[in-house]
Amino acid sequence: MINPKRRLALLLCLIIALAGVVIYASYYYVRSHSDMFEFTCAANLQQRDAATDFHLDASFVLTLRYSGDAMVSVDGIVHKNGKDYVLRRNAEFHYSPYIQSLYKLNHFTLHPGLRDNVPDSVLNTNFSYLYISKITGMNDAVLIGSRVLPLIVCHTR
């Protein structure tokens, strides 16, 4: 039989070990979510390239969740080689931290709207990474961009 002092010491060690596990789990949970975002933002985008006669005038809404799920909705007009196209697309994807403010995109699914008539050859849909960074000194503003998109200031309100 274990004497009462030894039983108390064993119980105290067990409580300390359990508290350590809870603290570690909490730290891991907070750390794993510190690089993720939870917001919806909207912005207007105008992109012009006179050399290739490409013009994009669109508005988009981007939604990012802590879970890594994301969606972007784009609505606008694309002009290429003298032709105008209607752009109406939703895309769902999963994002995860890669390096600093760079996020890797996976499971990219594109859903063209009924009126969308932009050919695949006109609009680049190869999005592998997304740059996302909060702007210091500007409440509710995020800087977003990629290899094929210019940097955009997106307001989260």
PLY file of the C-alpha trace (Angstrom):
ply
format ascii 1.0
element vertex 157
property float x
property float y
property float z
element edge 156
property int vertex1
property int vertex2
end_header
0.00 0.00 0.00
1.20 3.52 -0.86
1.50 5.92 2.04
-0.55 9.18 1.86
2.45 11.45 1.24
3.62 9.36 -1.69
0.06 9.18 -3.08
-0.23 12.98 -2.84
3.14 13.45 -4.58
2.10 11.04 -7.36
-1.23 12.82 -7.79
0.52 16.19 -7.91
2.95 14.92 -10.58
0.02 13.57 -12.61
-1.80 16.92 -12.40
1.35 18.81 -13.47
1.88 16.42 -16.40
-1.77 16.80 -17.48
-1.50 20.60 -17.23
1.64 20.46 -19.39
-0.20 18.45 -22.05
-3.09 20.96 -22.05
-0.69 23.92 -22.32
1.23 22.25 -25.16
-1.98 21.43 -27.04
-3.21 25.01 -26.62
0.11 26.41 -27.83
0.10 24.10 -30.87
-3.49 25.07 -31.73
-2.77 28.82 -31.51
0.50 28.47 -33.44
-1.13 26.44 -36.22
-3.78 29.15 -36.68
-1.52 32.19 -36.32
-0.60 32.18 -40.03
-4.17 31.62 -41.20
-6.83 34.24 -41.87
-10.55 34.63 -41.25
-12.00 37.41 -43.39
-13.94 38.39 -46.47
-12.72 41.31 -48.51
-13.66 43.04 -51.74
-11.61 44.99 -54.26
-11.72 46.36 -57.78
-9.03 45.28 -60.20
-7.91 47.01 -63.39
-5.08 45.39 -65.31
-3.84 46.70 -68.65
-1.15 45.40 -70.99
-0.93 47.48 -74.18
1.71 45.17 -75.69
-0.72 42.23 -75.81
-3.95 44.28 -76.06
-5.19 42.80 -72.78
-7.51 44.69 -70.41
-9.18 43.33 -67.30
-11.75 45.37 -65.37
-13.24 43.31 -62.58
-14.37 43.28 -59.00
-13.69 40.36 -56.75
-14.62 39.07 -53.35
-12.15 36.86 -51.50
-13.10 34.76 -48.48
-10.45 33.02 -46.36
-11.18 30.78 -43.36
-8.96 29.61 -40.49
-9.64 26.06 -41.66
-7.73 26.77 -44.89
-10.85 26.80 -47.05
-11.15 29.75 -49.41
-13.28 31.11 -52.22
-12.92 33.93 -54.71
-15.69 35.38 -56.84
-14.76 37.49 -59.89
-17.12 39.59 -62.00
-16.05 41.85 -64.85
-15.01 42.39 -68.46
-11.94 41.06 -70.27
-10.71 42.62 -73.52
-8.19 40.72 -75.65
-7.20 41.31 -79.30
-10.19 43.51 -80.07
-12.77 41.19 -78.46
-14.70 41.74 -75.23
-15.59 38.84 -72.94
-17.82 38.56 -69.88
-16.03 37.23 -66.80
-18.20 35.59 -64.12
-16.32 32.96 -62.09
-16.14 31.44 -58.65
-13.15 29.43 -57.54
-12.81 27.30 -54.43
-9.44 26.26 -53.10
-7.48 25.35 -50.00
-4.60 27.54 -48.80
-1.77 26.75 -46.39
1.29 28.69 -45.16
4.38 28.18 -47.33
7.08 30.80 -46.65
6.52 34.03 -44.69
3.53 35.75 -46.39
3.36 33.25 -49.28
0.56 30.67 -49.22
0.34 27.52 -51.32
-2.98 26.87 -53.07
-4.32 23.34 -53.45
-7.52 21.67 -54.61
-8.35 24.55 -56.97
-11.85 24.15 -58.47
-13.14 26.67 -61.01
-16.88 27.28 -61.48
-17.62 29.50 -64.52
-20.92 31.37 -64.41
-23.60 30.95 -67.08
-22.67 34.18 -68.89
-18.88 33.64 -68.61
-17.44 33.38 -72.12
-13.71 33.97 -71.49
-11.63 31.28 -73.27
-9.00 29.50 -71.18
-6.27 30.82 -73.48
-7.17 34.45 -72.64
-7.14 34.32 -68.85
-4.42 32.67 -66.79
-5.93 30.35 -64.18
-2.66 28.79 -63.01
-2.63 29.98 -59.40
-0.18 28.01 -57.29
0.69 30.59 -54.66
-0.91 33.67 -53.14
0.81 36.51 -51.29
-1.27 37.62 -48.29
-0.07 40.19 -45.78
-1.80 42.45 -43.27
-0.86 46.10 -43.77
0.53 47.63 -40.60
-0.95 50.98 -39.74
-4.07 50.40 -41.85
-6.87 48.72 -39.94
-8.79 46.08 -41.86
-6.52 46.23 -44.94
-4.72 43.28 -46.51
-2.25 43.17 -49.39
-2.96 40.32 -51.81
-1.19 39.27 -55.01
0.29 36.42 -57.03
2.61 35.75 -59.93
-0.18 36.53 -62.41
-2.03 39.20 -60.41
-0.78 42.62 -59.38
-0.74 43.47 -55.69
-4.15 44.60 -54.49
-5.17 46.37 -51.29
-8.23 44.52 -50.08
-10.44 45.96 -47.34
-11.87 43.42 -44.91
-14.86 45.47 -43.72
0 1
1 2
2 3
3 4
4 5
5 6
6 7
7 8
8 9
9 10
10 11
11 12
12 13
13 14
14 15
15 16
16 17
17 18
18 19
19 20
20 21
21 22
22 23
23 24
24 25
25 26
26 27
27 28
28 29
29 30
30 31
31 32
32 33
33 34
34 35
35 36
36 37
37 38
38 39
39 40
40 41
41 42
42 43
43 44
44 45
45 46
46 47
47 48
48 49
49 50
50 51
51 52
52 53
53 54
54 55
55 56
56 57
57 58
58 59
59 60
60 61
61 62
62 63
63 64
64 65
65 66
66 67
67 68
68 69
69 70
70 71
71 72
72 73
73 74
74 75
75 76
76 77
77 78
78 79
79 80
80 81
81 82
82 83
83 84
84 85
85 86
86 87
87 88
88 89
89 90
90 91
91 92
92 93
93 94
94 95
95 96
96 97
97 98
98 99
99 100
100 101
101 102
102 103
103 104
104 105
105 106
106 107
107 108
108 109
109 110
110 111
111 112
112 113
113 114
114 115
115 116
116 117
117 118
118 119
119 120
120 121
121 122
122 123
123 124
124 125
125 126
126 127
127 128
128 129
129 130
130 131
131 132
132 133
133 134
134 135
135 136
136 137
137 138
138 139
139 140
140 141
141 142
142 143
143 144
144 145
145 146
146 147
147 148
148 149
149 150
150 151
151 152
152 153
153 154
154 155
155 156
